[in-house]
């Protein structure tokens, strides 16, 4: 039995331009990107796991307001939280120029993927 080959469909002419597919980021890459884009008056909060502070601790990432030459760019603090909000008694954990240091510290303490931009 012989089959007839179908003719190739000619492309339809249209003015529609295909939009590029949205870039899919891993949760860790998403966290890195948000920390890179943080503004001066903003902070990012990440709930920490129950093994770190019985689940009532939150990591807070901010830009350092100190503009001296030796100042680090990012400040990582922890605070106890009530109802997903920090209480206000922050304890500074580390300062770093590299956002990867901050992301790795949070990731090791199983920071929640849900990020809140305050």
C-alpha beads as a LAMMPS data file, in Angstrom:
LAMMPS data file: protein, C-alpha beads

118 atoms
117 bonds

1 atom types
1 bond types

-500.0 500.0 xlo xhi
-500.0 500.0 ylo yhi
-500.0 500.0 zlo zhi

Masses

1 110.0

Atoms # bond

1 1 1 0.000 0.000 0.000
2 1 1 1.313 3.386 -0.939
3 1 1 0.739 6.495 1.055
4 1 1 0.553 9.932 -0.345
5 1 1 2.781 12.382 1.329
6 1 1 0.881 15.325 2.720
7 1 1 1.961 18.690 1.557
8 1 1 3.679 20.804 4.152
9 1 1 1.418 23.409 5.575
10 1 1 2.424 26.844 4.557
11 1 1 3.023 29.145 7.490
12 1 1 0.246 31.552 8.095
13 1 1 1.211 35.130 7.763
14 1 1 0.578 36.980 10.953
15 1 1 1.851 39.981 12.730
16 1 1 1.887 38.155 16.037
17 1 1 5.337 37.924 17.492
18 1 1 5.909 34.966 19.758
19 1 1 6.678 36.026 23.287
20 1 1 9.720 34.456 24.855
21 1 1 8.957 31.829 27.458
22 1 1 9.176 32.961 31.042
23 1 1 12.420 31.968 32.696
24 1 1 11.874 29.371 35.398
25 1 1 14.013 29.861 38.455
26 1 1 14.683 27.456 41.268
27 1 1 13.589 28.659 44.713
28 1 1 17.212 29.358 45.634
29 1 1 17.783 31.379 42.436
30 1 1 14.593 33.312 43.105
31 1 1 15.850 34.156 46.597
32 1 1 19.199 35.308 45.153
33 1 1 17.480 37.535 42.611
34 1 1 15.265 39.171 45.235
35 1 1 18.232 39.886 47.491
36 1 1 20.138 41.457 44.574
37 1 1 17.170 43.755 43.848
38 1 1 16.551 44.894 47.424
39 1 1 16.233 48.658 47.896
40 1 1 17.633 50.886 50.611
41 1 1 14.449 51.193 52.668
42 1 1 13.321 47.604 52.083
43 1 1 13.877 44.330 53.882
44 1 1 13.231 40.711 53.005
45 1 1 11.954 38.299 55.629
46 1 1 12.247 34.521 55.539
47 1 1 10.675 32.239 58.156
48 1 1 13.206 29.750 59.536
49 1 1 12.543 26.088 60.283
50 1 1 11.314 24.764 63.608
51 1 1 14.770 23.360 64.327
52 1 1 16.089 26.928 64.486
53 1 1 14.325 28.770 67.319
54 1 1 11.266 26.495 67.620
55 1 1 9.764 27.933 64.448
56 1 1 9.354 31.398 65.894
57 1 1 12.448 32.899 64.250
58 1 1 12.650 34.905 61.066
59 1 1 15.682 35.875 58.965
60 1 1 15.754 39.522 57.860
61 1 1 17.934 40.721 54.969
62 1 1 18.628 44.451 54.536
63 1 1 21.075 46.696 52.770
64 1 1 23.678 48.208 55.060
65 1 1 23.072 51.937 55.562
66 1 1 26.735 52.438 56.562
67 1 1 28.494 53.973 53.570
68 1 1 32.057 53.793 54.844
69 1 1 34.738 52.194 52.692
70 1 1 35.002 48.930 54.680
71 1 1 31.248 48.453 55.203
72 1 1 29.638 45.273 53.911
73 1 1 26.684 45.544 51.503
74 1 1 24.145 43.183 53.135
75 1 1 23.108 42.630 56.753
76 1 1 21.492 39.394 57.901
77 1 1 19.603 39.497 61.198
78 1 1 17.232 37.181 63.028
79 1 1 14.223 38.139 65.090
80 1 1 11.452 36.339 66.894
81 1 1 8.142 36.641 65.144
82 1 1 4.528 36.696 66.169
83 1 1 1.969 36.010 63.468
84 1 1 4.483 36.195 60.581
85 1 1 5.699 39.655 61.664
86 1 1 9.053 40.443 63.333
87 1 1 8.835 41.696 66.937
88 1 1 11.553 44.330 66.626
89 1 1 14.396 42.826 68.683
90 1 1 16.756 42.003 65.807
91 1 1 20.059 40.255 66.405
92 1 1 22.679 40.730 63.708
93 1 1 24.065 37.411 62.468
94 1 1 26.386 38.421 59.642
95 1 1 27.383 41.143 57.204
96 1 1 28.573 40.305 53.713
97 1 1 29.273 41.803 50.305
98 1 1 28.215 38.576 48.591
99 1 1 24.516 37.746 48.389
100 1 1 25.421 34.038 48.067
101 1 1 26.658 33.994 51.673
102 1 1 23.293 35.291 52.859
103 1 1 21.305 32.867 50.671
104 1 1 23.369 29.871 51.809
105 1 1 22.936 30.747 55.510
106 1 1 19.162 31.015 55.116
107 1 1 18.991 27.901 52.934
108 1 1 20.884 25.790 55.498
109 1 1 18.374 26.808 58.149
110 1 1 15.600 25.833 55.765
111 1 1 14.203 29.282 55.144
112 1 1 10.709 29.135 53.747
113 1 1 10.374 29.652 50.006
114 1 1 7.573 32.169 50.478
115 1 1 9.276 35.539 50.479
116 1 1 7.695 38.668 51.847
117 1 1 8.915 42.016 50.657
118 1 1 8.303 44.604 53.376

Bonds

1 1 1 2
2 1 2 3
3 1 3 4
4 1 4 5
5 1 5 6
6 1 6 7
7 1 7 8
8 1 8 9
9 1 9 10
10 1 10 11
11 1 11 12
12 1 12 13
13 1 13 14
14 1 14 15
15 1 15 16
16 1 16 17
17 1 17 18
18 1 18 19
19 1 19 20
20 1 20 21
21 1 21 22
22 1 22 23
23 1 23 24
24 1 24 25
25 1 25 26
26 1 26 27
27 1 27 28
28 1 28 29
29 1 29 30
30 1 30 31
31 1 31 32
32 1 32 33
33 1 33 34
34 1 34 35
35 1 35 36
36 1 36 37
37 1 37 38
38 1 38 39
39 1 39 40
40 1 40 41
41 1 41 42
42 1 42 43
43 1 43 44
44 1 44 45
45 1 45 46
46 1 46 47
47 1 47 48
48 1 48 49
49 1 49 50
50 1 50 51
51 1 51 52
52 1 52 53
53 1 53 54
54 1 54 55
55 1 55 56
56 1 56 57
57 1 57 58
58 1 58 59
59 1 59 60
60 1 60 61
61 1 61 62
62 1 62 63
63 1 63 64
64 1 64 65
65 1 65 66
66 1 66 67
67 1 67 68
68 1 68 69
69 1 69 70
70 1 70 71
71 1 71 72
72 1 72 73
73 1 73 74
74 1 74 75
75 1 75 76
76 1 76 77
77 1 77 78
78 1 78 79
79 1 79 80
80 1 80 81
81 1 81 82
82 1 82 83
83 1 83 84
84 1 84 85
85 1 85 86
86 1 86 87
87 1 87 88
88 1 88 89
89 1 89 90
90 1 90 91
91 1 91 92
92 1 92 93
93 1 93 94
94 1 94 95
95 1 95 96
96 1 96 97
97 1 97 98
98 1 98 99
99 1 99 100
100 1 100 101
101 1 101 102
102 1 102 103
103 1 103 104
104 1 104 105
105 1 105 106
106 1 106 107
107 1 107 108
108 1 108 109
109 1 109 110
110 1 110 111
111 1 111 112
112 1 112 113
113 1 113 114
114 1 114 115
115 1 115 116
116 1 116 117
117 1 117 118
